Amino acid sequence: MRLLLVIKKENVDLEKQVNKLNNFLVLHKKIGIAVTLLIFGSFTQIKAQDRVPFDQGKKYILADVAVVGKISFNTQTVITFAGLQKGQEITIPGEEISGAIKKLGKLGLFDEISFYVNKIQNDSIYLDLNLVELPKLNEVKFVGVKKNKTESLIKDNSLTKGKIVNENLITTTKNYIESKYKKEGYYNTKVNITTIKDTSTVNQVNMLVTIDKGDKVKIQSINFVGNDKLSDKTLRKAMKDTKQKNPIRVLKASKFVQAKYKSDLEKVIAAYKEKGYRDARILSDSVTYDKDKKALAIKINVEEGNKYYFGDIKFLGNTVYSDQLLGRILGVKKGETYNGVLLEKRIADKSKPDGEDITNLYQNNGYLFSNINAVEVKTANDTIDFEIRVTEGPLAYFNKITVVGNDKTNDRVIYRELRTKPGEKYSKEETVRTVREIGQLGFFDPEAIEPKFKNVDSAAGTVDIEYNLVEKGSSQIELQGGYGGGGFIGTLGLSFNNFSARNLLNKDAYKPLPMGDGQKVSLRLQGSTYFQTYSVSFSEPWFGQKKPVQFSTSLSYSKQFLNNYVTQRVDKTKSFNILTLSIGLAKRLTVPDDFFVLSQSISYQHYDLHNYNTGLFTFGNGTSRNLAYTIGLTRSNKGTNPIFPTYGSEFSISAKVTPPYSLMNGIDYATLGDKEEYKLKNTVDRSNVPDANGNTVKIGDYVDAAGNKVFNYQDAAADPALVDQKKFNWLEYYKIKFKADWYTKIYGKLVLRTLTEFGFLGAYNQDRGVVPFERFYVGGDGLANYSMDGRETIQLRGYPNNSLTPVNTKGEQIGATVYNKFSLEMRYPITLKSSASIYALTFLEAGSSYKDFKSYNPFDLSRSAGVGLRVFMPAFGLLGIDFGYGFDALPGTAKPNGWETHFIIGQQF
């Protein structure tokens, strides 16, 4: 007869609903003490209702433990985990059996653990260990949420097939989902999880998760009690993440999040400290839910205390920097209103790693181990005296500098950008700058760059820095297709931004291409039925490998045939070809600082027209040549993420100039039309049609502007095609451009971008005039499918493409010689992961273009506003969409332009 010894059950009846954590906790406590001994049988002479006290158990030698029940684990492994061994002395009942139960229970693998007495021989006992495994998850189904949300819930909670289903999994899943939706404002979220046995499988269950989000709970009101010095409005404004309902406010929702609410209570106290109320405190606060209004009401009871002022401020312990210098940085004077927040920031501004504070002053100059504290030493009436106690410590030097995580990029590409060098004096500023420089390379996830301080040794005065990097895709592919210019236009572009030219002949480096040296190679093909463009470019950021001098070169060829946009017929006897070659160098300067870059380039364009008579040029046959020198000065300290900068600025000014041919060729362009070779001749057979004067006009005869025959070339009109062909045989111009771009963090992740642009195209010789090439075309998304005349497209959202460009008397766009543009853009990141960076934006813009400088009016602008979204994926570059509303009328119209949709591909505004 087998005797029942101990029975322990865990997680009973998993098919029952589990809704309350308390039930689980109570059950868990009972498990720990559930050790019962029932001995039945005639040979013991003990009745069934008798119990053996726990401290009066009998000792046995454990002869054997047999594992019974259907389990998927090795039986010997189970016994080992239980801590039982053959031959050991055990007490029945006693600690050995209860300990074995606890050990097996902690594994979280079994639903039931039962010990039975199989038999007893003399002082030896044989036990059976009966185990029932916890079920495994077969599938999970969510009710109450959209299908696209279930994948993230499954992933976040690791609800994968084969997962052990226990009480902990159910509870943590329930808590996670409730917490997730509470953060989104669904404060009354209820989650119900049930498990149902799957009859088609062995020991598996299906999980049903029912989610009732309820309505979003808003904050109806935030009221303060006890505040006389600061108004409710001021205190509500201090609460950055907890806001009451306001139909005007868009950027911040009035949802309630407990953690953010607690943080905002601290900000209320900080608001008082900024105004001098050092002793302000919150006596109590309450959050109540109004079921009728389905909203929360917050009540905060404050005690303001007295207003204080700064008294004497003394510096102690400073030997490196004078009291006067530290005082200027502290910026606090005796008699000023006490401001605890400002005092803390001037000593160590935790919100700005490169802030101008006393701590950074020391740490930027080698004093890594410095420590600065402000200590109140005396309070008299309403005045507080401070001592700024400075512990300077020894100078620290960089020891070992290492980089990890660069699986593709070669070490030398990274190390040449490092500002922290072994043996140099420690500088926090240079460490922050290094993070920026690595991020600007574009090969690593800028949000994941982390400098780790290792082996910080104050005795030796050394520190090791390890830069942890995460590689991201740097190559991009551009695939575009669209209908424009009367036909289909296709584009294929490949950009390899971390190329290695030196490994072109190394077969082992092709994975699939040689990469890792930081060079950039771009290939682009674009075409339709009437034009083709081919281009290739290459750049090396460290030309010669010794100094940061960028070498770049590019080559492109375009061919266009005359296309009738109405009939869609292409005339291949009429063509326009452009060959472009450029080469340039850009050097990083050290004066005024090393954020400046001086760039220089030489470019040559050859325009070749064959019977190509359009409104674009006044001549249809001939050539134009554009040899230009461009010099530019740029200062950029944007950082750290080139896709989403949060601070810094970029200023650039450039001049593109051609040689002053007018000063060298001796041609009088004012009288060019008076010369015989530039006079207008008849090119059409009109022998049967007399002119207005009754004269027969033959091919080659001189004619006036009306087409009438003249007998002296002096009386003939000038041929504009011949004159312009001569004027623009070699293009002569100068182009000045200026751009200023600022990035300012407003609050949290919210960033303001401020942008202004200006461009001017001029001529050396007014008789020669401003060239019809290189002009500015303003309006729209700026996505020029092709550029036949060197034009620059200027983006201005809210208006059709090029719609804000000057036109001639025939209504044909002739391009602008002057333009300006102003833009304000608020950006907020949705995600900045390396796989995809996404941010939303809203913008205000204004700009215009002008035929010449005489008509330039910087206040006569076309204005717009709108919203947009940007998505950056390493494989495809920047993609986006904008919805802009133009507040002003287009030229020739009277009504505001209204809404426009703009698609953004591969560029930033």
Summary of the structure (lengths in Angstrom):
residues: 909
radius of gyration: 39.9
end to end distance: 86.3
largest distance: 149.7
contacts: 2755
relative contact order: 0.05
helix: 18%
strand: 42%
